[in-house]
Amino acid sequence: MKSFSIFNPARFLRCYRFLLALMAVICVAVPAQAQTEACSDDIQVHRNIVFLGFPCPQSSSVSIIPTHDGIAKLIEAVELLYTQSPQSAQIIEVLKENGPVLIVYDPAYPPEGTSLTSTQIAFFLPTFVENIDKNATGKQFPMFVGRDGIKWPLNELAAVIVHELMGHGKQHLEDRLDTMRPLDMECEAWLLEDVVYQDLKMDKLSREMVEYRQQLEHIHCSDFIRYMRKWKPEEAKLWDQPNLQVAKLLKIFDGYIEKQRQQGIIQGAQEAQARQLADAIKQAARKNDPDDLYAIGVMHLLAVGKDSDPTEAAKWFAKAAKQGHSEAQLQLATLLAEGAGVEQNLPLARKLYAKAAKAGEAEALYALGVMFETGNGVEKDLGRAAAFFKQARPGYDLRSFAIFGYLYRAGIGFAKDPQKAYDLYLQSARMGDAWSQFIIGEMHDRGEGVQENPTKALRWWWKAAQAGLPHAQNNVGDHALNGRGTKKDPKRAFDMFTQAAKQDLPTAQVNLARLYRKGIGTEKNDKAAAHWLRKAAGHGIADSQYELARMLEQGIGVEKDLSAALDWYKKAAAQGHKKAVRKLKILEG
């Protein structure tokens, strides 16, 4: 059995930045034409757990399980836990009560050619959501499964999920990730795996189970076992049983951790981390390498070995930024723009963003766009803002913002939060994603997550309409027709409804038929009205089926056809259309 562990952000910070940025670059790396449906990104919700699937790599020298198949298997593994391992399901339910639970399948992980200390079959990454939602609050419980882990047998994959969520997820919930040694975190998580193996009645004499037991006793829980033999010799006999009594062992484990605290072992481990940071600082001071300087700034920002210290981080970013390190320029600019750890300085932030932008940092381009759009620290210039957003777009996967925006807006997997949904959709809307522009317009129109403003709604819908989105075209037409957020303009309404109707949007076809029937924004034309009513009726719109039936019955705009009229009345009546029901009673006696 292969090993897997909790992801250590300090240890793999530099080499693993690729994974943290996957949501931002995967679309650029994989042309849409090359993606099959089975390998495109996927999002599903099962038992209020969000399952995210990243696209398959464009090419690979190893076999890859397609994204959709991987998500299906993960859902099956979770269902196995809920039906056969009630203890596991109970802990997952506790996590869900305290924050969103995400299970991510990444068929591109680990990146080929990337050298990691050990193969990560799966890992727990509590900061993942924060990489998308910078204002994430509360707890999140995201775990990742790579291309190797997804190939494991279903029961072992279920145990992997338990390891990450019951083990490290529960540690995160109880704020113990920063107060335990990595070895002890793994011991606890590996012990919890045994609960699943027992529930699923795994053969303890199989090769996989023998390997699991060997790693458990000789590596991950070796210190715990030594503690038991010295301080709890009677309880040490618990290790001699084929099926471990996990509940009893975990109670003893709590005493083991408390003993460590009393002896200063945990404090010593934390102090060792601090010494590692100090050593890194000394080495960087000697070499003055910008990558090292930047990395130390990130360590201070990520609270490695100490509390997060943006002030100290800014000092190290400044040193690296002076040497032209674009990522340091970006990070320092962000701190200066927000006044985090340093005094707010928007002019200097703009200069640093500009330098990072020249080096191709997409986030810097986006930040400059926001500054010019809002007039924050610069003179407001929507044209320049749009240019910066356009330049930034290739550096982002806009779907990531839309996905999380959708989850927050609908309250699926996440607590419903219209403000967060708006903020996330806004990022992709600014960079030209038509569907996000449509949603932003809808939220402005409804006052959802933002103050109600139909005029702003129209501005966003117009952007999406120009990109050809029929839903936006229809909404622009509706507001122009009714004078909401703008002056009444029947001609513009007619033009917008026509564009959307030609793209086969049923609501636009209904609206266009009505304008033709009444001669609003165009000349009265019953024949054209009947044409568009027939289109909408074919989509199952009951009102259109009824109106088309009336025109057929009376010969308005079409040849009179009582048989066809009767058919459409029946279709409308079958959907509960009251007028159609009454009409049928009359026609059928």
C-alpha positions in Angstrom: 0.0 0.0 0.0 1.4 3.4 -1.0 1.7 6.1 1.6 -0.1 9.4 1.6 0.0 12.3 4.0 -1.3 15.7 4.8 0.1 18.4 2.5 2.8 20.5 4.0 2.7 24.0 2.5 6.0 25.1 4.0 7.9 22.1 2.7 6.6 22.1 -0.8 5.9 25.9 -1.2 8.0 26.5 -4.3 7.7 23.3 -6.2 4.0 23.0 -5.5 2.8 26.5 -6.6 1.8 24.8 -9.9 -1.1 23.0 -8.1 -2.3 26.0 -6.3 -2.5 27.8 -9.6 -4.2 24.9 -11.5 -7.6 26.6 -11.4 -6.0 29.7 -12.9 -4.0 28.1 -15.8 -5.6 24.8 -16.8 -7.7 26.4 -19.6 -4.7 27.9 -21.2 -2.8 24.6 -21.0 -5.6 22.5 -22.5 -7.2 23.8 -25.7 -11.0 23.3 -25.7 -10.9 21.4 -29.0 -8.6 18.8 -27.5 -10.8 18.1 -24.5 -13.3 15.3 -24.7 -16.4 15.6 -22.6 -15.2 12.9 -20.2 -12.0 14.8 -19.5 -13.4 18.4 -19.2 -13.9 20.0 -15.8 -16.8 18.7 -13.7 -18.7 19.8 -10.7 -21.3 17.7 -8.8 -22.9 17.8 -5.5 -23.8 14.6 -3.5 -24.9 14.6 0.1 -24.1 18.3 0.1 -20.5 17.5 -0.5 -19.0 19.4 -3.5 -17.0 17.2 -5.9 -14.8 19.2 -8.3 -12.9 17.6 -11.2 -10.1 19.3 -13.0 -9.6 18.7 -16.7 -7.2 15.9 -17.9 -3.7 17.0 -18.9 -3.3 17.7 -22.6 -0.9 14.8 -22.9 0.5 12.3 -20.5 3.0 9.4 -20.5 0.9 7.5 -18.0 -2.7 6.3 -18.1 -5.3 8.8 -16.8 -8.8 8.1 -15.5 -11.1 10.7 -17.2 -12.4 13.5 -14.9 -16.1 12.5 -15.0 -15.2 8.9 -14.3 -13.0 9.9 -11.4 -15.8 12.1 -9.9 -18.2 9.2 -10.2 -15.8 6.9 -8.4 -15.3 9.4 -5.6 -19.0 9.7 -5.1 -19.3 5.9 -5.1 -16.6 5.8 -2.4 -18.4 8.4 -0.2 -21.6 6.5 -0.6 -19.8 3.3 0.5 -18.8 5.2 3.7 -22.4 6.4 4.3 -23.9 2.9 3.9 -21.2 0.7 5.5 -19.2 2.9 7.9 -21.5 5.0 10.1 -18.7 6.3 12.2 -17.0 7.8 9.2 -20.2 9.3 7.9 -20.9 10.9 11.3 -17.6 12.7 11.3 -18.1 13.9 7.7 -21.5 15.2 8.8 -19.9 17.1 11.7 -17.5 18.7 9.2 -20.4 19.7 6.9 -22.1 21.5 9.9 -19.0 23.6 10.3 -18.1 24.5 6.7 -18.0 23.3 3.1 -16.6 19.9 2.4 -14.9 19.6 -1.1 -13.4 16.5 -2.7 -11.3 17.4 -5.7 -10.0 15.0 -8.4 -7.0 16.3 -10.2 -5.9 13.9 -13.0 -2.8 16.1 -13.6 -1.4 15.7 -10.1 1.4 15.2 -9.5 2.7 17.1 -12.5 5.0 14.9 -14.6 8.7 15.7 -13.9 7.9 17.2 -10.5 10.1 15.7 -7.8 8.4 15.5 -4.4 9.8 13.9 -1.3 7.1 11.3 -1.4 4.2 10.3 -3.7 1.1 12.2 -2.5 -1.8 9.9 -3.2 -4.2 12.3 -1.6 -3.8 15.4 0.7 -5.8 17.8 2.8 -5.4 21.5 1.8 -7.5 23.7 4.1 -6.4 26.9 2.3 -7.6 25.8 -1.2 -10.8 27.9 -1.1 -8.9 30.9 0.0 -6.9 30.8 -3.3 -10.2 31.5 -5.1 -12.2 33.4 -2.4 -9.7 35.8 -0.8 -12.3 36.7 1.8 -13.1 33.2 2.9 -14.3 33.0 6.5 -14.8 30.1 8.8 -13.5 26.6 8.1 -13.3 24.8 4.8 -12.5 21.1 4.4 -11.0 20.4 0.9 -9.2 17.3 0.0 -7.5 16.3 -3.2 -7.1 12.9 -4.9 -4.5 12.6 -7.7 -4.3 10.4 -10.8 -2.7 7.5 -8.8 -5.1 7.5 -5.8 -8.2 7.4 -8.0 -7.0 4.0 -9.4 -7.1 2.4 -6.0 -9.8 -0.2 -5.2 -13.0 1.4 -4.1 -12.7 0.3 -0.4 -9.2 1.6 -0.2 -10.2 4.9 -1.8 -12.9 5.2 0.8 -10.2 4.8 3.4 -8.2 7.6 1.8 -11.2 9.9 2.1 -11.5 9.0 5.8 -7.8 9.6 6.3 -8.0 13.1 5.0 -11.5 14.2 6.2 -11.9 12.2 9.4 -8.2 12.6 10.3 -6.8 15.9 9.0 -10.2 17.5 8.5 -11.2 16.9 12.1 -7.7 18.1 13.2 -8.4 21.3 11.3 -11.9 21.7 12.8 -10.4 21.4 16.3 -7.5 23.8 15.4 -4.9 21.1 16.0 -3.0 21.2 12.7 -0.6 23.8 14.2 -0.3 22.2 17.6 0.7 18.7 16.6 3.8 17.2 15.1 3.3 15.9 11.5 4.2 12.4 12.7 1.4 12.5 15.3 -1.1 14.0 12.9 -0.5 11.0 10.5 -0.7 8.5 13.3 -4.2 9.7 14.3 -5.4 9.8 10.7 -4.0 6.3 9.9 -5.7 4.9 13.0 -9.0 6.2 11.8 -8.5 4.3 8.5 -8.7 1.1 10.4 -12.3 2.0 11.4 -13.1 1.8 7.7 -11.2 -1.4 7.0 -13.1 -3.1 9.9 -16.4 -1.7 8.7 -15.7 -3.0 5.2 -14.5 -6.3 6.5 -11.1 -6.1 4.8 -9.0 -9.2 5.0 -6.3 -8.3 7.5 -4.0 -11.0 6.1 -4.0 -9.5 2.6 -0.9 -7.9 1.3 -2.4 -4.4 1.3 -3.6 -4.8 4.9 -0.2 -6.2 6.1 1.6 -3.3 4.5 -0.9 -0.8 6.1 -0.3 -2.4 9.5 3.5 -2.3 9.1 3.5 1.4 8.1 1.1 2.2 10.9 3.2 0.5 13.6 6.7 1.0 12.4 6.5 4.5 10.9 3.5 6.7 11.7 2.6 5.5 15.2 6.1 4.4 16.3 6.4 7.1 18.9 2.9 6.6 20.2 3.6 2.8 20.6 6.8 3.5 22.5 4.8 5.9 24.8 2.2 3.1 25.5 4.8 0.5 26.2 6.5 2.8 28.7 3.5 4.5 30.3 0.6 2.2 29.5 2.0 -1.3 29.3 -1.3 -3.0 29.8 -3.0 -1.0 27.1 -0.1 -1.7 24.7 -1.6 -5.1 24.3 -4.3 -3.5 22.1 -1.7 -3.5 19.3 -1.6 -7.3 19.4 -5.2 -7.6 18.0 -5.9 -8.0 14.3 -8.8 -5.5 14.6 -7.6 -2.5 16.5 -9.9 -1.0 19.1 -9.6 2.4 17.6 -11.8 4.3 20.1 -9.7 3.1 23.0 -6.5 3.8 21.3 -7.6 7.4 20.4 -8.4 8.0 24.1 -4.9 6.9 25.0 -3.6 9.0 22.1 -5.2 12.1 23.7 -3.1 11.4 26.9 0.0 10.9 24.7 -0.5 14.3 23.1 -1.1 15.9 26.5 2.1 14.3 27.8 4.0 15.8 24.9 2.7 19.2 25.8 3.7 18.8 29.4 7.2 17.7 28.4 7.5 20.6 25.9 7.9 18.3 22.9 5.2 20.1 20.8 6.6 23.5 21.8 10.0 22.2 20.9 8.7 21.1 17.4 7.3 24.6 16.9 10.5 26.2 18.1 12.3 24.0 15.6 10.1 25.4 12.8 11.0 28.9 14.0 14.7 27.9 13.9 14.3 26.6 10.4 12.9 30.0 9.4 15.7 31.8 11.2 18.3 29.6 9.4 16.6 30.3 6.1 16.8 34.1 6.8 20.5 33.8 7.6 21.2 31.9 4.4 19.1 34.4 2.3 21.0 37.3 3.9 24.3 35.7 2.7 23.2 34.8 -0.8 20.7 37.6 -1.4 18.9 35.5 -3.9 15.5 37.1 -4.8 13.7 33.7 -4.9 14.9 33.0 -1.3 13.9 36.5 -0.2 10.5 36.1 -1.7 10.0 32.7 -0.1 10.8 34.0 3.3 8.2 36.7 2.8 5.7 34.1 1.9 6.7 32.1 5.0 5.9 35.1 7.2 2.6 35.6 5.4 1.6 32.0 5.7 2.4 31.9 9.4 5.1 29.2 9.1 6.6 28.8 12.5 4.9 31.9 14.0 1.9 34.0 13.7 1.2 35.6 10.3 3.2 38.8 10.1 2.4 40.9 7.0 4.7 43.6 8.2 7.8 41.4 8.2 6.6 39.8 5.0 6.5 43.2 3.3 10.2 43.8 4.3 11.3 40.6 2.5 9.1 41.2 -0.5 10.6 44.7 -0.8 14.1 43.2 -0.8 13.2 40.8 -3.6 11.1 43.4 -5.5 14.2 45.6 -5.7 15.9 42.9 -7.6 13.0 42.7 -10.1 11.2 39.7 -8.6 7.8 40.0 -10.2 5.9 37.8 -7.6 7.4 39.9 -4.8 6.4 43.1 -6.6 2.9 41.7 -6.8 2.7 40.7 -3.2 4.2 43.9 -1.9 1.8 45.9 -4.1 -1.2 44.0 -2.6 -0.1 44.7 0.9 0.4 48.4 0.1 -2.9 48.7 -1.7 -4.7 47.1 1.3 -2.7 48.7 4.0 -1.9 45.3 5.4 1.1 45.3 7.6 2.3 48.6 6.1 0.8 52.0 5.6 -1.5 52.2 2.6 0.3 53.7 -0.4 -1.7 53.5 -3.5 0.7 55.3 -5.8 3.5 53.0 -4.9 1.2 50.0 -5.2 0.3 51.1 -8.7 4.0 51.3 -9.7 4.7 47.9 -8.3 1.7 46.4 -10.0 2.8 48.0 -13.3 6.3 46.4 -12.9 4.8 43.0 -12.1 2.4 43.3 -15.0 5.2 43.9 -17.4 6.6 40.6 -16.3 3.3 38.9 -17.2 1.8 38.6 -13.7 -2.0 38.2 -14.5 -3.0 39.2 -10.9 -1.1 42.5 -11.3 -2.9 43.2 -14.6 -6.2 42.5 -13.0 -5.4 44.7 -10.0 -4.5 47.6 -12.3 -7.8 47.1 -14.1 -9.7 47.3 -10.8 -7.8 50.5 -9.8 -8.7 52.2 -13.1 -12.3 50.9 -13.0 -13.0 52.2 -9.5 -10.7 55.2 -9.6 -8.9 53.9 -6.5 -5.6 55.7 -6.3 -5.8 56.8 -10.0 -8.0 58.8 -12.3 -11.0 56.6 -13.3 -10.6 55.3 -16.8 -12.9 52.5 -17.9 -11.1 52.2 -21.2 -7.8 51.5 -19.6 -9.5 49.2 -17.1 -11.0 47.1 -19.9 -7.6 46.9 -21.6 -5.9 45.6 -18.4 -8.7 43.1 -17.8 -8.3 41.8 -21.4 -4.6 41.4 -20.9 -5.1 39.5 -17.6 -7.7 37.1 -18.9 -5.3 34.5 -20.4 -3.8 34.0 -16.9 -7.0 32.9 -15.3 -9.5 30.1 -15.6 -12.6 32.2 -15.3 -14.7 29.1 -14.6 -13.2 28.8 -11.2 -14.7 32.1 -10.1 -18.0 31.2 -11.7 -18.1 27.8 -10.0 -17.5 29.2 -6.5 -19.8 32.1 -7.2 -22.5 29.6 -8.1 -21.9 27.5 -5.0 -22.1 30.6 -2.7 -25.1 32.0 -4.5 -27.1 28.8 -4.4 -25.9 27.8 -0.9 -24.8 24.4 -2.3 -22.0 22.9 -0.2 -21.3 26.4 1.1 -23.3 28.7 3.4 -25.4 30.9 1.1 -23.6 34.2 0.7 -24.8 36.6 -2.1 -22.0 39.1 -1.3 -19.3 36.5 -1.8 -21.1 35.2 -4.9 -21.2 38.7 -6.3 -17.5 39.3 -5.6 -16.5 36.1 -7.3 -18.7 36.5 -10.4 -17.4 40.1 -10.7 -13.9 38.9 -11.2 -14.7 36.8 -14.2 -17.2 39.4 -15.4 -14.6 42.1 -15.5 -12.4 39.9 -17.6 -15.0 39.3 -20.2 -16.8 36.1 -19.2 -20.3 36.6 -20.8 -22.2 34.3 -18.4 -20.7 36.0 -15.4 -21.6 39.4 -16.8 -25.2 38.2 -17.2 -25.3 36.9 -13.5 -23.8 40.2 -12.3 -26.5 42.1 -14.2 -29.1 39.8 -12.7 -27.8 40.4 -9.2 -27.8 44.2 -9.7 -31.3 44.0 -11.0 -32.6 42.0 -8.0 -30.5 43.7 -5.4 -28.9 40.4 -4.6 -25.5 40.7 -2.8 -25.4 44.3 -4.0 -27.7 47.4 -4.0 -30.5 47.1 -6.5 -29.6 49.1 -9.6 -31.3 48.2 -12.9 -29.2 50.7 -14.8 -26.0 48.9 -13.8 -27.7 45.7 -14.6 -28.3 46.9 -18.1 -24.7 47.8 -18.5 -23.5 44.3 -17.6 -26.2 42.7 -19.7 -25.2 44.9 -22.7 -21.6 43.6 -22.4 -22.9 40.0 -22.4 -25.4 40.7 -25.2 -22.6 42.1 -27.4 -20.8 38.8 -26.8 -23.8 37.0 -28.1 -25.4 35.6 -24.9 -29.1 35.3 -25.7 -30.3 35.5 -22.1 -28.6 38.9 -21.8 -30.1 40.0 -25.1 -33.5 39.1 -23.9 -33.1 40.9 -20.6 -31.9 44.1 -22.4 -34.9 43.9 -24.6 -37.3 43.4 -21.7 -35.9 46.4 -19.8 -35.9 48.6 -23.0 -39.6 47.6 -23.6 -40.7 48.4 -20.0 -38.4 51.4 -19.4 -36.6 49.8 -16.4 -33.2 51.3 -15.8 -33.4 53.1 -19.1 -35.9 55.0 -21.4 -38.5 53.0 -23.1 -37.2 51.9 -26.5 -39.6 49.5 -28.3 -37.3 49.4 -31.4 -34.3 48.4 -29.3 -36.5 45.8 -27.5 -37.5 44.3 -30.9 -33.9 44.1 -32.1 -32.7 42.4 -28.9 -35.6 39.9 -28.8 -34.9 39.1 -32.4 -31.2 38.3 -31.8 -32.0 36.1 -28.8 -35.0 34.4 -30.5 -32.8 33.5 -33.5 -30.5 31.7 -31.0 -33.5 29.6 -30.0 -34.1 31.1 -26.6 -37.8 30.3 -25.8 -38.5 33.3 -23.6 -37.2 35.6 -26.3 -39.4 33.8 -28.9 -42.4 34.4 -26.8 -41.5 38.1 -26.4 -40.8 38.6 -30.1 -44.1 36.9 -31.0 -46.0 39.3 -28.7 -44.3 42.4 -30.4 -45.3 41.1 -33.8 -48.9 40.5 -32.7 -49.3 44.0 -31.3 -47.0 45.9 -33.7 -44.7 47.2 -31.0 -41.3 48.2 -32.1 -42.1 46.8 -35.6 -45.0 46.5 -38.0 -47.8 44.2 -37.0 -47.2 40.8 -38.6 -49.4 37.8 -37.5 -47.5 35.4 -39.8 -44.2 36.2 -38.1 -45.9 36.0 -34.7 -47.2 32.5 -35.5 -43.8 31.5 -36.6 -42.2 32.4 -33.3 -45.1 31.1 -31.3 -44.6 27.8 -33.0 -40.9 27.8 -32.1 -41.7 28.6 -28.4 -44.5 26.0 -28.3 -42.1 23.4 -29.5 -40.0 24.1 -26.4 -43.0 23.3 -24.3 -44.1 26.8 -23.3 -47.8 26.3 -22.4 -48.9 29.9 -23.0 -47.3 29.7 -26.5 -49.0 26.4 -27.2 -52.4 27.9 -26.3 -51.8 31.1 -28.3 -50.7 29.1 -31.3 -53.8 26.9 -31.0 -56.0 30.0 -31.0 -54.3 31.3 -34.2 -54.7 27.9 -35.9 -58.3 27.7 -34.8 -59.2 31.2 -36.1 -56.8 31.2 -39.1 -54.8 34.2 -37.8 -51.4 34.5 -39.6 -51.7 30.8 -40.6 -54.1 28.7 -42.5 -57.1 27.6 -40.4 -56.4 24.1 -39.0 -58.8 22.8 -36.3 -57.0 19.5 -36.0 -53.7 21.1 -35.4 -55.3 23.6 -33.0 -56.8 20.7 -31.0 -53.4 19.1 -30.7 -51.8 22.2 -29.3 -54.7 22.8 -26.9 -54.2 19.3 -25.6 -50.5 19.9 -25.1 -51.1 23.1 -23.2 -53.9 21.5 -21.1 -51.6 18.6 -20.2 -49.4 21.2 -18.5 -52.4 22.5 -16.5 -53.1 25.6 -18.7 -56.5 26.6 -17.4 -57.7 28.4 -20.6 -56.6 25.4 -22.7 -58.5 23.0 -20.4 -61.7 25.1 -20.7 -61.3 25.4 -24.5 -61.0 21.6 -24.8 -64.2 21.1 -22.8 -66.0 23.3 -25.3 -64.5 21.8 -28.4 -64.8 18.2 -27.3 -68.3 18.7 -25.8 
